[in-house]
Amino acid sequence: MSDGESAETGIPAPSGRKRRLLNRACFSGVVLMALLAALELTLRLSGVTFYPQVITLSADRNEELAEVVLQADGQLQWVVSPNTLQGTPLAVNSHGMRGREIPVSKPDGTTRILCMGDSCTFGARAASPYPAFLEELLSARFDRSVEVLNGGVPGHAAHQGVGLLERYLKFAPDIVVVYYGWNDHWLKTTALSGPKLPDPPITDHVLILRGLRLAWERAKARSAIRKEEEDIDMVTTELRLPPLHYWAMLDEFAVLGERHGFQVVYVTAPSALNREVVRWIIEEQGWAKPETNLPELHEYYNNITREIAEDKRAVLVDLARIFAEQPDDPLIHSDGVHPSEAGHALIAQALFEAIEPLLEDAP
């Protein structure tokens, strides 16, 4: 037997140089795994998610507000990421709702009101949104427990709201407030209504792999967008929810109410669409066609809300008219869309006056 063979097997043993290279490779692998584990731990302790923060709530990034963290959803395209923004006024609970943690099971003797809507309901640009104000007013008025849940998701239109409400039926709401009418009549762009996203792969549980995957997908998306911009006009003329579809989705809220035993309160969307805001929406944001009479289009969608409430004999809180009758106070932010803090307080007061009789008649 030669010196290069194993005494037991007769298989040629690795030379000294090969053993050293093998040992170095093993050592390097262990070091690399340790570094990756340390990086993974650091990312988790730092609260990094790698999900894009796509909705900015504060233009000046002041300390009171932060960015809403949205996550992909296979059915609804996106939802608010649960358990995020803790320690800020925008804290989101484990159910993806802005506000404190609540149990799924409704406590005995408790009345639950669920507010469904977009960023106006979530409370973009507001440290305290109208659902929080409304809960304070109702809790002070009634001896029994009243919980107001915030089901608002920035960027959602009414069809997404219907899908989300079906998930939230487990909370057994007694009253559902329906406040849409903005994202519904924006143009159907790739950013707002692209294809439904698949559920993330199981490897997304490893933050490093999640970050690499999202970076690669974003790079592919940017490349695809550049190619499409060369071939076609990216802004189509189709609305996200054409009027008949918007009517059908508002009607679906009432159908779900009849089926599951809750009352629906419809809300029209107030606005402050002056010339400068309309120009910003059309020219900079691309949410409407240049020839669009945006105040007229928005009022048309508000009229649909009024008509569906009348058709269903449901409660209507006509915020658009209520706001229009107020003095020239800053009830709506300069974007012409989102209520200010004072605007949220006014919305809560209007809803309180509409809901109070419903709770007085309740057993």
Secondary structure, 3 states (H helix, E strand, C coil): CCCCECCCCCCECCCHHHHHHHHHHHHHHHHHHHHHHHHHHHHHHCCCCCCCCCECCCCCCCCCCCCECEEEECCCEEEECCCCCCCCCCCECCCCCECCCCCCCCCCCCEEEEEEECHHHHCCCCCCCHHHHHHHHHHHHCCCCEEEEEEECCCCCHHHHHHHHHHHHHHCCCEEEEECCCHHHCECCHHHHCCCCCCCCHHHHCHHHHHHHHHHHHHHHHHHHHHHHHHCCCCCCCECCCHHHHHHHHHHHHHHHHHHCCEEEEECCCCCCCHHHHHHHHHHHCCCCCCCCHHHHHHHHHHHHHHHHHHCCCEEECHHHHHHCCCCCCCECCCCCCECHHHHHHHHHHHHHHHHHHHHHCC
